[in-house]
Amino acid sequence: MPSHLSADHPAAQPPGRGSVDALISQTRRLKGDVDAVRRDAPSDGLDPQERWQRALYDLALHQLSDLDEHLAQLRDGPPPVPSVPGAQSAARTAPPAPRRGSLLSRVGSAEWNLLTDEASWSGELYRILGRDRTAPPLTLDELPSLVLDEDRPRLTGMVTDCLVDAKRIDGEFRVVHPDGEVRTVHMMGEPVLAADGSTASMWAVLRDVSELRRSERAVGETRDSLQRQRQRAQSEHRLAVELQEAVLPPWRGSLRLPHQGTETLDLAAHYLPSSASALIGGDWYDALELADGETLLSVGDLTGHGVAVASGMATLLGAVRGMAMAGTQPGQLMSLLNQLLDATVQPALGSAVCCRYRPETRTLVWAQAGHPAPLLFRSGTGRRLNSPDGVLLGATSGAVYAQAEETLEPGDLLLLHTDGLVPGRSSTAAVNRLLDLAPRFDGARTAQDCVRMVMEEFGETEREDDACVLIARVTS
């Protein structure tokens, strides 16, 4: 086949085997390294980012395999081209068909002589275009008959620009095989000029890029899926944050309840988000002056993260406030909360502690549902209150919750928290870490100072779950 540069120049010779063999060895080593990384990468088929990464690994491996085959073809030189279409000797010496999963290895070439109206095709081009090797090669006028209707104008335009304006061809079109299979073909070509500068023929290389385009689509689809998932996550996060901010108490710093009277509680609280997840959890804290002059203190945690959990937390906290304002005592309140959670469409588990403080007698009546007990600090020492019976909310239908009573003294400090406050510790170890703060609490002037001490101790710790802390200091 004449060179694509001019009809008079000799064809280029293949490079030396040694240099190409070295490239083949490097390619195969790189392929092995990529395959090893791909095998070690986690993939459960559910995470959009993992699916996108897997698609990229597969595409890279396909391309490296094709590079390996291309280099081998470059080293070995072109296969024999039949001088007569359908000749049996050429058919016997033709190389085997490339592997089915190859992306680019199916490469064919052709030249169309405009002076004699003759065409010359390589054996591989017959496979690419789905033609019988015993049939004559198609002319440029006949070639569009193999192409999908919507792609014919593109092919015709590329060929016309090449023949008339001597523009290079670089484009794709789809062909239909006799069995109905549609393949994507990439065509690169140039005009071959005669001595007088006119176009004598057109030379082209055609590649079957169907698998490559399929792999690229897979990468694009998984990337788009990942982007959509991230956008949903960002939207859900914003919504959950807004919902949480709307539900949790608006006060910052210290608060005194009840607002009237001399026997009050100095209150401060803090919410700590998870460092392992961008999603908002179901932790809450609350302090509310009730209609009868008592003060409601509560903390809780609904399992899970996201908008649905934040919405569920808002429902529970609203129910706690409403029932407490109506005079429901902590034990009965927990039983009703359990019924509420048990009746929700979305199954969930939660834990909570609920306290009512009577300022005139400094009495604390409280109940808990599978939650860490409040910690009482007095005169530089601390202890955990003995928990009344109470299972997790939503765990058992018809559960009954006991309640306990504790008399407080001026200067006492009560700490309520969720179980994520001291991460990586057992329940007992976490409580001990908090109780170790007793001497420091004894020297604190306000509840806000105590919260600041807790943050200094645990606020910078990596935590997998959200947490919150509520501190109440008895004043007189």
Steps between C-alpha positions, in 0.01 A plus 500: 500500500650843410597739774233745615744789445562460131485229241878511442633455854586148625305354789652538848670197649407361842730608788758271650366208703713577805363848567139390445550191719615730780184708463290182505668390823439838662136493391446154646663596830281809524193290418589260781543789745165656404327162527646447848373840616158427349474166683591665832249783456179453705187449293163390634310622193297747708724802546487732192861610548623141513304417182656800323850397613440140388390621154817709468719205602328278242542763228869543581556122491320472165710777352825350630404164350433667168829689520670164552335362186578814297866485594509133403353591160756778467782257577377228266401727212171507309319177414500390135247679282316285244571608143172349390202523733404157625827327408531179702871545571437840658217359705725227633774744603272766649552555872230382741222739600584721798360422842139605549567730794769699319447873479723606213679195362269463203680722248459487125619709208377587154590701192261620231655584161307784340661455161416130457203487738665204672498431874747308714403379850703321766362173629416654840286770339262230374447389863456858623232581244334156517574414137562156349868472403400341169308815402677783320587809703247780483572823318468835670157541343390159637652536847207703649268204437651333811449805720201589719272749329563776755879463462516500120515882463797508737693239298411661168611841627836368627574323169395802293720737703793261458463458123408859413683710759779252592389503867599215725228263617460448873153394609266220598190335363298186571466204269242224502622142460292243311386348833365842609782579742599868503870580533673837540786565256763773523646608167823692437611576147679731259498568128783353291615764255617443146805674350283784370352562845162347427346233726591158364358288778393502862668299773336420834543300819180381668471371856215326677462712816170351615639354823696816572192718466300255712763517775516878475121516533523279809755738651282798411185342638665400827657847527160663444346264754769595750442872438125458542555306821730772633252772406222309676723454804581873507133590468403253770775629725382861460142396567598294805709786640216746449256259662731440793564870552126565490426233762784520752480778761597835347691620804879519494718540806337478842128494578322519834173314560247567633516864406326606824607414852822452689537121466618464141710282279798649317495317165742456209519247218700413190449285191797319340462373144655176380850529352450184294181597319365815340148388585313638799407250768201478731653633824316770691506695824226716647415720796156652540311683773168321552159642579510388865834673563708185470786467250529228234845363423547236230759353269453220250625326192309350208712245312618581149588812302339720240181690437269217604678462834506877560128509422438212740702676767290813451184292543625341824622828644170668418315216671725528808432872528126466447452218750725664760313828467176305557638367829594146393754351739831363359417128533165531327652738246755234399226239458309732269814583304559127454146459364554793265825357362347154474214640292718685246518370144881505500630261770754663729663469839573780738626572848414788729508634852232736622505699827259733679657736752290652780682815614311550825617159633805462275363157402593327176257236367635313201467197273716351228461279194823310434698819556806593711389618843556862609822570691479693828800706614513630857785649699775391259381142452263338254281196467256346258137497609344158538290438188135397524392224263449600138571336163583672172216690338349298217652172620192345667132576466324588823822555699463647849752756627576557866607836638735609778528802727809688618524798736759755392691756703614853418820480297424154364574446134304260279649377169281336235662368184459263205724198464714648220654764725799283596568297182688175491423417862275253672209642695681462833827647370317795347322576827829478691661747260218744564505446877873583497398858418341542847787702657502740204122536509519588870702809417276611213278805545232422238351212307648651185849472653432131565387442142818671382705258713319202343575639153866550587519137609290330231407758235800437271471122519422311179147368539293270280167621636343829598486592866364764732544603861265695730619633835272636771643673811276552803511861623333676791 
